[in-house]
Amino acid sequence: MPPHTSVISAAEADALFSDLTDAKALVLAVSGGPDSTALMVLAARWRAARQSGPVLTAVTIDHGLRPESKREALDVARLAKKLGIVHRTLRWTGKKPKTGLPQAARHARYRLLGEAARRLSALHVLTAHTLDDQAETVLIRLLRGSGLTGLSAMARTSLLSYPSPEGGGKEEAGNDILLLRPLLDIPKARLIATLQAANTPFADDPTNRDAKFTRARLRGLMPQLAGEGLDAGRLALLARRLRRAEAALVAMSGEAADTLSVKSRPGTVAYDGAKFGFAPDEIALRLLGRAIDAVGDEGPVELAKLEALKSALDFAKKTGKPFRRSLAGAIVTLTGDVIGGKIVVERAPARRATRPKALTKGRPPRAKPRKTR
């Protein structure tokens, strides 16, 4: 049997979860598809092989987007009971968006998983992202023009985060809950082989092949890319290498921030203008992004817009022209002269609310005030 389709052994499963032995409780995100079903089966085997360990709870998020979802949740509940695992089904209620549905569903899923983890006093949520998912994520972010951070794709461990349901764009972390992806280096084919060997059924979600979704279209292209040598393993290797470089740049940016930061008013960030000009472009760009994220209130900064802002700032510094520009709820200002100036990042003033049309309908327009000389 080829290595990429071989059954996952007990020793491999033990290695996948070995760093979680001391956890009090674990939440497993299980939709009923092959990947998450394999996650539940492997975690159950691992836990059953030891006398003590965390309490496992499988949580199924029913998005209510397909008529089969309720039955699939019941199937997961039956399998969880057979494996000796507690199961909970949580439902995404409320109005569903007409556009951006996959992203909205993802945010809802993580929010509900985080809420479940808090109720269960669990500090870890485990998802079944695979090597194939990692490769698809790299391709999607490449198409969207992501930089080094985005192309690093998914890490095995990260903070669970999601945008606030109230809006505002900024992502909020689920307290100190960690999101773990123990299967990130495992090909999907091996998970399916493991379930087939155990005669364990799983659900088939047709939306995974729906060509109206970007991920599904790219998934269909993967065999052709693999034929040219760009398979899931190569794309995942690229992500790991970029993540290594990303970690180095994050550390360098932190050191640069300590060196370039100057005293400023509370609620603002300021950098020494002269020293800032000598920083490598990537570091300077990250410093601006960090400052805007810290004081702004309109969510993550888009890389292309941040690059455009830095280019305009560089031009202003070279020509000695004044500079003041807003981005993502923050205002960046170049103060003083080119040599002794500062780059100040502060919160942008709140936008003035426009009067609703219903309040002004039928009213005569205000008379313009007379000009005085």
N, C-alpha and C positions, 0 to 999 in steps of 0.2 A: 504494500500500500504506500503511495507517495506520502512524504512527510506532511504536505499541506492538507491531507485528508485523513490523517491517522487519528485514532481515538485518543482523547486526553486521559492520561494515566492518573492514578491516585497520587503518585509522587508529584506530578505536575500541578494537580489541583491543590495539594498542600502548599506548594511554593506560591501559588497565586494569592492565597489568603493568609500566609504565614505571619504577616505583620499585623494581623487583626485579632490575634489570639486573646489579647488583654482587653479588647473592647467590651463594653457592657452590653451593647445592643447594636445591631446592624439592620438598616432598611435596604431591601433589595427591590429595585425598580423592575417589575416583571409585567410586560404587556401580553405575553402569551406567544410571541413570535419565537423563532428558533434561538436567537441570541440570548434573550432574557430568560427563556425557559432553561437553556443550558447553564446560565449563571445560577439560577435557583437550584438546579440539580447538583451542580458541582459544589456550591456552597453548603448544601444540605449534607452531601457526602463528607465534606471536610469537617463539618461540625459534629457529625455522628461518630467520627473516628476518634474523638477526644472526649475525655470525661468532663471537662469544663470548657467554657468559652462563651461567646456572646449569644444573646437571644436573637434569632433571625425572624424578621417579619417581612413578608413579601407584600408589596403595595402595587396595586394595579390602578392606573389612572384611566378612567373611562371618559374620553373626550366627547362622546356622544356624536361623533361625526359619521359613524357607519352603523347600520342596523345590527351588524354582527358583534359589535363591541361588548354588549351586555353578556352574550353567550360566552365570548372569549374570556371575560373576567370570571365567569362561573367555572370555566374549565381550569383556569389558573388556580382558583380557590380549591377545587377538587384535588389537583396535583399537589398543591402545597400541603393539604391535610394528609395525603398519602406519604409525603416526605417528612412529616412532623414539623411543619413550619406554620406559624401564624400568618393569616392572610387578611388584608384589608382592601376594599375597593373604594376609591375616591373619585368623584365625578366633577368634571369641569362644567359648571353651570353658567348661565348667562348668555348674552348675545355673542355670536361668533362673528369675527370680521370677514368681510367679503374679499379683502386682499391681505396678503401676508399671513395667510392661515397657518402654514407650517411653523413660522417663527412664533406666532401667538400661542399655538398649541404647545410648543416647546417651553415657552415662558410659564404657561399655566402648569405644565407638568412639574417643572422644578419647584415652583411655588408650593404646590400641593405636597410634593415629596418632602420639602423642607418643613412644612407644617406637621406632617406625619412624624418626621424625625424628632421634632421638638416635643410632641406629645408622648413619644416613646422614650424620651431621654437618650436618644441615639445621636452620636456625634459623627456618624458616617452614613452616607447614602451611596449604594453601589449601583452602577449602571453597566449595561452589557455592550458598550462600544467595542468594536472589534478592529482588527488591522484593516479590514476593508472600509470601515467607517472613517478611519484616520486618513486613508488614501483619498477618499471622496472629499473629505473636508479640505485637504490641501488643494485639490483641483478647484473646488468651489471658491476658495479664498484667492487663489491665483487669478481666476476669472474676474473677481471683484476688485482686483488691483490692490490686494492687501500687501502690507509691508512685512518686515521680518517678524514682527509680533504675531500677526495673523497666520503667516505661513508656518509658524511653529506648531500650529494646530492644537490638538488636545494633549494634555499632560495626564499621567496616570492619576495624580492627585491635584486637586484644586479646591478653592473655596466654592461652595454652592452659592450661586448668585443669580439674580433675576431682576428685571425692572419692576418697580413698584406698581401694583395694580391701579394706583391713583394717577399714574402717568408721571411725566416729567423727564423720562428718558434715562435718568441715571440708574445704574444697576445697584441693587442693595444686596449685601451678603446675608445668607441665612444664619445669622449669629456666627458661631464658630463651627458650623457643620461643614464637614469635608465631603467632596464629591470624589469617589474612587471609581476608576475604570480598570479593574483587574484583568480584563480580557483584551486589553488594547493591543497586545502583540500576538494575539491568536487569530488566525484566519477563520472566517465564517464557516468555511467548508469543514473544518475540524470540529466545530461545535455541532454542526448537523450530523456528522459522522458519529459523534459521541451520543447524541440523542437516539439516532437510529439503532446503534448497538444496544442501547438500553430499552429499545422499543417504547420510547416516550414520544407521544404525539405533540405537535405544536401548531399554532395558527399561521395562516398565510394572509398577510395584509396586502391586498391588491394595490393600495396607494403607493407601495414601494416600487411599483412598476409603472405608475401613472406618468406619462410623458409631459404632463403640464407642470410637473415639479422638476426643478433643476437637478436635484440630487438623483432622482430616478433616471433622468436622461444621461447623466454622467456615468451612472452605474451601468447603463447599457453600453457605454463606450469602453469600459474597462478591459474587456477581452481583446479589443483591437489594440489598445495601448500596451497591454501585456505582451502581445505578439511582437511589438517593437522593442520590448525590453523594459518598458515603463510599467511594471506591475505594482501591486499594492505594497509589496515589501520595499521597493525602491522609493516610492513616495513617502512611506512611513520613515524610512531611513533619512530622507531629506528633512522631514519634520524634526527628527531627533537632533540632527546636526544644527539646524537653525535654532532650536530651543537652547542648545548649548551656547551658541553665539549670543542669543537673546539674553541669557542669564549674565553673561559677561558685560553686555552693554547696559543692563539694568544696574549692575554694580558700579560701573564707571559713571553712569548718570547720577547715581546717589553721591558719589565722591565729588563730581563736578558741581552739584547743587550746593554742597557744603562750602566749596571754594568760591563759587561765584555769587552766592546769595549775599545781599546787603540788607541793612536794617530798613524796615518799611512799616507802614501803618498796619494795625491789626486787620486781618481779613484780606491782606494783599500779599503778593510775592514780588520781590524785586531782585534783579541781577545787575551786577556791575557791567555796564555797557561795553567798556574796553576789553575786559577779560572775556566777556561773552563772544566778542568778535574773533577771538583766537581759538575758541572751542571747535572741535571737528563738527562738521555739518550734522551728522547723525546725533551727536550728543546735544548740540544746541537745539535741534528739533525736538528731542525728547524732553529737554528742560522746559521748553515752551508748552509742550503737551501736558506735562505734569502740573505746571502752574495753572493752566486753563482748566484742567480737570479738577484741581483743588478748589478753585474759587468760583468757577462757572456753575450754572445750574441747568444746562440743557443737554446733559448726557455726554457720552464719549466724543472726543474730537475726531472728525473724519481726517484721515491722513492727507488726502489731496488738498483739502482746505487748509490744513496746518502747513503743508509745504508752500502753498501760495502765500500764506501770511508771512512765513519766514523769508521768502524771496522778497516780498515788499519791504519787510523790515531791513533786510540787508541793503537794499537799494537806498532806503532812507538814511541809513548809517553812512553809506559811501558819499552820498550827495549832500548830507547835512540838512535834509528836508525834515519837517515835522512828521511824526507818525503817530496815528491813533486809529486802531481798528478793532472791531468786535468780532468775536467768534465763540460759539457754544456758550453764550451767557456770560462771557468775560470780555473785558476790554484790555488790549495791550497798547501801552503808550511808551514812546521813547522820549525821555525827558533830558534836559540839559544838552550840552554839546556832544559831539561824537566821542571825544576822548574821556570826558569826565561824566558822561550821562549815565542814566539808569534805564533799564527796561522794567516797567512796572505792569503787573498783571492784577486786575481788580475785578470785582463783580460788576457786571453791567447793570445800569438802572432798570428797574422793573418796567416792562412795556406798559404803555397807557392803554387801558381797556377802551374799546370803541363802544359807543352807545348802541344798544340793540335797535334794529330797524323798527321793531314794533313800538318802541317808545317815541320815535320821532315821526312816525307816519301820521300825516294829516296836519302836522304843525307847520306854520309858515316859516320860511327860512329867516334866520336872524338878520337884522339889518347890519350891514358892515359899518364899523365905526369910522367916523370921519377922520381923515388924516389931519394932523395939526402941524403947523409949520414951526 
